[in-house]
Amino acid sequence: MAFKIAIVGATGNVGREMLNILAERNFPVDEVVALASSRSIGTEVSFGDKTLKVKNLDNYDFSDTDICLMSAGGTVSQKYSPKIAAQGCVVIDNSSAWRYDSEVPLIVPEVNADAIDGFRKKNIIANPNCSTAQLVVALKPLHDRARIKRVVVSTYQSVSGAGKDGMDELFNQTRAVFVADPIENRKFTKRIAFNVIPHIDSFMEDGYTKEEWKVLAETKKMLDPKIRVTCTAVRVPVFIGHAESVNIEFENEITAEEARDILRDAPGCLVIDKHEDGGYMTPYESAGEDATYISRIREDATVENGLNLWVVSDNLRKGAALNTVQIAELLVNRGLLKGRKAA
Ligand code: A2P
């Protein structure tokens, strides 16, 4: 059986990656439709060896579409997802619009695949924040083994997480530094070239940013509401790939060697952890890859059962497009879709 798929936000960073990943993984596609705003009508995007012309999301009829992969931001999702879902098309949304809705499953297939059964309530499934996706892939197998009590995360997030405008800003500012042009801050609140910015998304009343709050709320929803999580989210001048320094406190004893063995066998994880120059992963090397890489696995002797990890992944892939396509595969593999066009 093959399915009709729509990509909303097909001209964006994540939308283009969704098209690449659907083609790479030979998703059973009957037809793919690329959608974006009216600004992009007729723009060409690639799907495998085919070229698709972008259509306007406004008034697009989803009644014969099986799955809509949505990555056009929260405001667009809030407006359009319920309408698309009401036409019988399952929406898998990459924005934060639906993640905290108790009637919408939030899924990382390696972590909580069974939660997908709840999707029929709204016909919407949420994809987590990019930083949370890679974090929970690494935490899940360790939690199963030694029960995590508390996690302290510091993120080093690439500019592609802020969309194609974020990538352009890093490029333009870097160039401006070299040719001594004035530096303009449009997308980020401070200069990102040759700098780091401890501010992603808006500030909340308690002084944390929304990005930091997302990491704790989403980890609790997907992994275990009892885990205590605190986070500092930082934007760094890297184009693609997020890194995270992760400090974990467990209920039960676990050695670094045991953690390394568990993570080596865990789905979605790849351990690169040699105690030598270059024996670890960096964001630059993760770009274009599917795995969540885990390096620098060490015991933290300052707490009873503690570990430190360095977790790296391509934020456009596992953090967004890949996870969304994996959710679509889960729907297909569990027989939860009928294939409306083919039927
Ligand atoms: P467009 O290129 O037509 O603006 P990124 O996060 O990389 O900036 O990408 C955002 C994506 O969301 C783009 O494909 C963008 O399309 C799309 N988008 C933004 N606003 C809308 C809208 N109102 N309707 C449909 N697509 C939208």
Boltz pocket constraint, residues with backbone or C-beta under 6 A from the ligand:
constraints:
  - pocket:
      binder: B
      contacts: [[A, 8], [A, 9], [A, 10], [A, 11], [A, 12], [A, 13], [A, 14], [A, 15], [A, 35], [A, 36], [A, 37], [A, 38], [A, 39], [A, 40], [A, 57], [A, 58], [A, 71], [A, 72], [A, 73], [A, 76], [A, 162], [A, 163], [A, 164], [A, 165]]
      max_distance: 6.0
